[in-house]
Amino acid sequence: MTAPTSRRAARAHARGRGLVQSRVPLHAHAHAHGPAEPATPRVRLTLTALLVPLLLATLAGLVALWPAADDVPDRIPVAAEGSAVLRATVTGPVDEAASAVPARLDDGSRAEGRDVGGEEITVQAPPEYLAYGFEQGDRLRVLHIAGAEAGGGTPYVFLDFERGLPIGILAVAYALVVLAVARWRGLAALAGLAGAFAVIAWFTLPALLTGENALGVALVTSSLVMFVVLYVAHGFTARTSVALLGTLIGLALTALLGWWGSGAANITGLTSEESLWIPQYAPSLDIQGVVLCGIVLAGMGVLNDVTITQRPPSGSCGPSPRSRRAWSCSRGRCASGATTSPRPSTPSRSPTSGRPCRCSWRSTCPTRTSRRA
């Protein structure tokens, strides 16, 4: 049987089942792309009955696991007493034989109780960083060791490159792109992202340092972050609630598998010098619990990213010019990507059969050509 004959037979078979009209090409199945129909009261009631108890459980866990201020250990000192971390700028070529880097201290720098700002210094650097290379104008973080001059060497030791300015510029540029593409939705997404950082900084890290149950901390953190991020970025809609419910179920499974896997595989987290000496400053810290918490929080990001890539972020990709339709879809996807949060979507329905379209990418589906029929 030839290819045209096969297409005609397939079209006749599909028309007999009521799936296509005679004017619609074979490669296209027509369906509407307008906004999603509003959820019925029954659906809203069901979602509320499922999510409200989860929200109350999250808030109860937040209160129960909130660390007392007196139990949180003091900030771990970076330098020993009498030493200081300073900023400097490379001023010339490196002396590889002596492992020395010429630099100039920033104005206002102080070491051993005196002003050393603007002084020309020599920074001792490890061979691996010398192999990487230092260029004139590079910004450095150096450690001043009190009393090191007595041995005839330089008291300044290289710590790391100063990255605050380039990272700040990238963060501002990222925020501007999100706002330019997603507009108000992008602003809401950035607000949700800020809320997620606040939860981790004010609750998650202090709770882990005080020895609270790591699995409980991870579940409360991820659940609270999802409640904040999703509803702030995408509004209080039924589709958002469905996405939130699915994500919470996935997080529970991730936590269960992470708890079993870290114990069965004896993942201790003792893989670096920091993991060995940090318990000296925070005796209640459970390194294996930190690993488990990281697994759950990483799973939260993976679940969100997978949800984003499955379906378009909005049902607003309606019958408008293609460029306008793509721009509308990109706003929703940009807002979702800013917070790595899932954007719910509902399958559209065919006007000929009333059956839902199962395409994963409606915006690129070739069935849009059926509108020209």
Rosetta blueprint (number, residue, H / E / L):
1 M L
2 T L
3 A H
4 P H
5 T H
6 S H
7 R H
8 R H
9 A H
10 A H
11 R H
12 A H
13 H H
14 A H
15 R H
16 G H
17 R L
18 G L
19 L L
20 V L
21 Q L
22 S L
23 R L
24 V L
25 P L
26 L L
27 H L
28 A L
29 H L
30 A L
31 H L
32 A L
33 H L
34 G L
35 P L
36 A L
37 E L
38 P L
39 A L
40 T L
41 P H
42 R H
43 V H
44 R H
45 L H
46 T H
47 L H
48 T H
49 A H
50 L H
51 L H
52 V H
53 P H
54 L H
55 L H
56 L H
57 A H
58 T H
59 L H
60 A H
61 G H
62 L H
63 V H
64 A H
65 L H
66 W L
67 P L
68 A L
69 A H
70 D H
71 D H
72 V L
73 P L
74 D L
75 R L
76 I L
77 P L
78 V L
79 A L
80 A L
81 E L
82 G L
83 S L
84 A E
85 V E
86 L E
87 R E
88 A E
89 T E
90 V E
91 T L
92 G L
93 P L
94 V L
95 D E
96 E L
97 A L
98 A L
99 S L
100 A E
101 V E
102 P E
103 A E
104 R E
105 L E
106 D L
107 D L
108 G L
109 S L
110 R E
111 A E
112 E L
113 G L
114 R E
115 D E
116 V L
117 G L
118 G L
119 E L
120 E E
121 I E
122 T E
123 V E
124 Q E
125 A L
126 P L
127 P H
128 E H
129 Y H
130 L H
131 A H
132 Y H
133 G L
134 F L
135 E L
136 Q L
137 G L
138 D L
139 R E
140 L E
141 R E
142 V E
143 L E
144 H E
145 I L
146 A L
147 G L
148 A H
149 E H
150 A H
151 G H
152 G L
153 G L
154 T L
155 P L
156 Y E
157 V E
158 F E
159 L E
160 D E
161 F E
162 E L
163 R L
164 G H
165 L H
166 P H
167 I H
168 G H
169 I H
170 L H
171 A H
172 V H
173 A H
174 Y H
175 A H
176 L H
177 V H
178 V H
179 L H
180 A H
181 V H
182 A H
183 R H
184 W H
185 R H
186 G H
187 L H
188 A H
189 A H
190 L H
191 A H
192 G H
193 L H
194 A H
195 G H
196 A H
197 F H
198 A H
199 V H
200 I H
201 A H
202 W H
203 F H
204 T H
205 L H
206 P H
207 A H
208 L H
209 L H
210 T L
211 G L
212 E L
213 N L
214 A H
215 L H
216 G H
217 V H
218 A H
219 L H
220 V H
221 T H
222 S H
223 S H
224 L H
225 V H
226 M H
227 F H
228 V H
229 V H
230 L H
231 Y H
232 V H
233 A H
234 H H
235 G L
236 F L
237 T L
238 A H
239 R H
240 T H
241 S H
242 V H
243 A H
244 L H
245 L H
246 G H
247 T H
248 L H
249 I H
250 G H
251 L H
252 A H
253 L H
254 T H
255 A H
256 L H
257 L H
258 G H
259 W H
260 W H
261 G H
262 S H
263 G H
264 A H
265 A L
266 N L
267 I L
268 T L
269 G L
270 L L
271 T L
272 S L
273 E H
274 E H
275 S H
276 L H
277 W H
278 I H
279 P H
280 Q H
281 Y L
282 A L
283 P L
284 S L
285 L L
286 D L
287 I H
288 Q H
289 G H
290 V H
291 V H
292 L H
293 C H
294 G H
295 I H
296 V H
297 L H
298 A H
299 G H
300 M H
301 G H
302 V H
303 L H
304 N H
305 D H
306 V H
307 T H
308 I H
309 T H
310 Q H
311 R L
312 P L
313 P L
314 S L
315 G L
316 S L
317 C L
318 G L
319 P L
320 S L
321 P L
322 R H
323 S H
324 R H
325 R H
326 A H
327 W H
328 S H
329 C H
330 S H
331 R H
332 G H
333 R H
334 C H
335 A H
336 S H
337 G H
338 A H
339 T H
340 T L
341 S L
342 P L
343 R L
344 P L
345 S L
346 T L
347 P L
348 S L
349 R E
350 S L
351 P L
352 T L
353 S L
354 G L
355 R L
356 P E
357 C L
358 R L
359 C L
360 S L
361 W L
362 R H
363 S H
364 T H
365 C L
366 P H
367 T H
368 R H
369 T H
370 S H
371 R H
372 R H
373 A L
